Amino acid sequence: MNLDFEIVGDIAEVETIAVGRRIRELPALQRRFGRGRWRKRKGVTTVSLSDGTIRLAEVHWYEAHGIGKVRMKIKRYLD
């Protein structure tokens, strides 16, 4: 489910799913974005899809201090 979308508003109910070596894509993240304390996180937010539709969705992403959020994706729609 790889769609173009934009986050509308804040991300709520943010949880950390995995940290450090528990992240399967850690070597790829470090090669592409650099070393850091990587976390895989999830949250709920409103997204605006490329066709103009606005939906409530669960999103997943990776983040590290000093690098920010990367590889954000919609995991599932909640509405």
C-alpha positions as a printed Julia matrix, in Angstrom:
79×3 Matrix{Float64}:
   0.0    0.0    0.0
   2.35   2.72  -1.22
   0.26   5.81  -2.0
   1.15   9.47  -2.22
  -0.38  11.22   0.76
  -0.01  14.21   3.04
  -0.47  14.3    6.81
  -3.32  16.61   7.85
  -3.01  17.73  11.48
  -1.18  16.01  14.32
  -0.33  12.34  14.76
  -2.11  10.89  17.83
  -1.69   7.67  19.81
   2.02   7.47  18.92
   3.69   4.22  20.02
   7.18   2.83  19.58
   7.07  -0.59  17.92
  10.8   -1.43  17.84
  14.16   0.12  18.76
  17.69  -0.51  17.49
  18.56  -4.04  16.39
  14.92  -5.16  16.63
  14.28  -3.17  13.42
  14.63  -5.45  10.37
  15.6   -2.58   8.05
  18.22  -1.09  10.38
  21.27  -1.67   8.11
  19.46  -0.05   5.16
  18.35   2.92   7.29
  21.9    3.47   8.56
  23.37   3.28   5.04
  20.84   5.7    3.58
  20.27   8.19   6.42
  23.16   7.65   8.87
  23.71   6.16  12.29
  21.44   7.07  15.17
  19.08   5.63  17.75
  16.5    4.39  15.26
  12.92   3.69  16.31
  10.02   2.23  14.37
   6.86   4.07  15.39
   3.15   4.1   14.64
   0.29   6.53  15.15
  -3.15   7.59  13.99
  -3.72  10.66  11.84
  -5.86  12.16   9.12
  -4.3   11.89   5.67
  -5.09  13.61   2.39
  -4.6   11.22  -0.53
  -3.4   12.25  -3.99
  -6.96  12.06  -5.35
  -8.18  14.58  -2.73
  -9.83  12.04  -0.43
  -9.37  12.63   3.3
  -9.25   9.52   5.5
  -8.31   8.43   9.02
  -5.32   6.09   8.86
  -2.73   4.26  10.92
   0.72   5.29   9.72
   4.12   3.7   10.4
   7.52   5.39  10.08
  11.13   5.3   11.25
  12.8    8.13  13.13
  16.1    8.98  14.79
  17.22  12.01  16.75
  18.73  14.61  14.45
  17.42  12.84  11.35
  13.64  13.0   11.79
  10.81  10.93  10.31
  11.6    8.83   7.22
   9.79   6.22   5.11
   6.31   7.08   6.34
   3.61   4.75   5.02
  -0.09   4.09   5.49
  -0.53   0.73   7.16
  -4.35   0.64   7.22
  -7.42   2.88   7.04
  -9.52   3.24  10.17
 -12.7    4.72   8.72
